Amino acid sequence: MEAKRCGNVYKLKTVGDEVCHIATTSRKEPWAVVHARLGHIPYKGYEQLLTMAEGVPRIIGDFTSEDVCAGCCMGEMRADDYPPHPEKLDKSAGVLELVHSDGMGPMQTKIPGGCTYLVTFIDDYSRHVTVYFMKAKANGNQ
């Protein structure tokens, strides 16, 4: 017997009156494994996929709505699920009305020019960022 592969199918060439026995297997996996492998697909989407495509992995047992994926729960959390922080309620109404600043240093690695400190200024309204590099901490005008 000889077999040639044509795409995803093997064509068998038999010699004489040999009988061929062909068997298929379907490997079953737990829902959690199938769900993760298919990109965290919802169960209803999985059911649709079963009717639309061949070779979709089958699941062991029955799916229950109590089967909750921790990764999906984390992905569904949003910042607006939590009450806003009181400091974040007031947003500036115009450019340069509110400016946030932060300083950093000394850094072990000097940047070209010998600067080891930096200070950032962020405009709250436009989110424009300006960074100034400094050689010394008290050297705010360079």
C-alpha positions as CSV (number, residue, x, y, z in Angstrom):
1,M,0.0,0.0,0.0
2,E,1.2,3.5,-0.8
3,A,-0.2,7.0,0.2
4,K,0.4,10.4,-1.4
5,R,-0.5,13.5,0.4
6,C,-2.7,16.0,-1.6
7,G,-3.3,19.0,0.6
8,N,-4.8,17.7,3.8
9,V,-5.9,14.4,2.3
10,Y,-3.9,11.2,1.7
11,K,-4.7,9.2,-1.4
12,L,-4.2,5.5,-0.9
13,K,-2.9,3.3,-3.7
14,T,-3.6,-0.3,-3.0
15,V,-2.2,-3.3,-4.8
16,G,-4.7,-6.0,-5.7
17,D,-7.8,-6.5,-3.7
18,E,-6.5,-5.3,-0.3
19,V,-9.1,-4.1,2.2
20,C,-8.4,-0.7,3.7
21,H,-9.6,0.2,7.2
22,I,-9.8,3.9,7.9
23,A,-10.6,5.3,11.3
24,T,-11.0,8.8,12.5
25,T,-10.5,10.0,16.0
26,S,-11.6,13.1,17.7
27,R,-9.6,14.2,20.7
28,K,-11.7,15.8,23.4
29,E,-10.4,18.5,25.6
30,P,-11.8,20.3,28.7
31,W,-13.8,23.5,27.9
32,A,-11.1,25.7,29.6
33,V,-8.4,24.4,27.2
34,V,-10.6,24.7,24.1
35,H,-11.8,28.2,25.2
36,A,-8.2,29.4,25.6
37,R,-6.9,27.8,22.4
38,L,-9.7,29.5,20.4
39,G,-8.9,32.9,21.7
40,H,-11.3,33.0,24.7
41,I,-14.3,32.5,22.4
42,P,-17.7,32.6,24.2
43,Y,-19.6,29.3,24.3
44,K,-22.3,30.4,21.9
45,G,-19.6,31.4,19.4
46,Y,-18.0,27.9,19.9
47,E,-21.4,26.3,19.1
48,Q,-21.6,28.3,15.9
49,L,-18.1,27.4,15.0
50,L,-19.0,23.7,15.3
51,T,-21.6,24.1,12.6
52,M,-19.4,26.2,10.3
53,A,-16.1,24.4,10.3
54,E,-14.6,20.9,10.4
55,G,-11.9,19.9,12.8
56,V,-13.0,22.1,15.7
57,P,-11.9,20.5,18.9
58,R,-14.6,18.8,20.9
59,I,-15.1,19.4,24.6
60,I,-15.3,16.8,27.4
61,G,-18.5,17.0,29.5
62,D,-21.1,19.7,29.4
63,F,-20.5,23.5,29.6
64,T,-22.2,25.3,32.5
65,S,-22.6,29.0,32.9
66,E,-20.6,28.7,36.1
67,D,-17.4,27.9,34.1
68,V,-15.8,31.3,34.3
69,C,-12.4,32.0,32.8
70,A,-10.2,34.1,35.0
71,G,-8.5,35.7,32.0
72,C,-11.9,36.8,30.6
73,C,-12.9,38.3,33.9
74,M,-9.6,40.3,34.0
75,G,-10.1,41.5,30.4
76,E,-13.7,42.7,31.1
77,M,-12.6,44.9,34.0
78,R,-12.6,48.6,33.0
79,A,-11.6,51.7,34.8
80,D,-15.2,53.0,34.8
81,D,-16.2,49.9,36.9
82,Y,-14.7,51.8,39.8
83,P,-15.9,55.1,41.3
84,P,-13.8,58.0,40.1
85,H,-11.1,59.3,42.3
86,P,-12.1,62.7,43.8
87,E,-8.9,64.4,42.4
88,K,-9.7,63.2,38.9
89,L,-13.2,64.8,38.8
90,D,-11.9,68.3,38.0
91,K,-10.4,68.5,34.5
92,S,-8.8,71.7,33.3
93,A,-10.9,73.8,30.9
94,G,-8.0,75.2,28.9
95,V,-4.3,74.9,28.0
96,L,-1.8,75.7,30.8
97,E,-4.6,76.0,33.3
98,L,-3.3,72.9,35.2
99,V,0.3,71.6,34.7
100,H,1.6,68.4,36.4
101,S,5.4,68.2,37.0
102,D,7.8,65.6,38.2
103,G,11.5,65.4,38.8
104,M,13.8,62.4,38.5
105,G,17.4,61.8,39.4
106,P,20.3,61.4,39.9
107,M,20.5,58.7,37.2
108,Q,23.5,56.4,37.2
109,T,23.9,56.6,33.4
110,K,24.6,60.1,32.1
111,I,23.0,61.1,28.9
112,P,25.1,62.9,26.2
113,G,25.9,66.4,27.7
114,G,26.5,65.0,31.2
115,C,22.9,65.4,32.5
116,T,21.8,63.2,35.4
117,Y,18.5,64.8,36.3
118,L,15.3,65.5,34.4
119,V,12.0,67.3,35.1
120,T,8.8,66.7,33.2
121,F,5.8,69.1,32.7
122,I,2.5,67.7,31.4
123,D,-0.4,70.0,30.5
124,D,-3.6,68.5,31.8
125,Y,-5.8,69.8,29.0
126,S,-3.7,69.0,25.9
127,R,-1.5,66.3,27.4
128,H,1.5,68.0,25.9
129,V,4.7,66.8,27.6
130,T,7.9,68.8,27.9
131,V,11.1,67.2,29.4
132,Y,14.1,69.3,30.6
133,F,17.4,67.6,31.3
134,M,19.7,69.1,34.0
135,K,23.2,68.5,35.3
136,A,22.4,69.3,38.9
137,K,19.2,69.2,41.0
138,A,19.3,72.9,41.9
139,N,20.1,73.8,38.3
140,G,16.4,74.5,37.3
141,N,17.2,77.2,34.6
142,Q,19.3,75.1,32.2
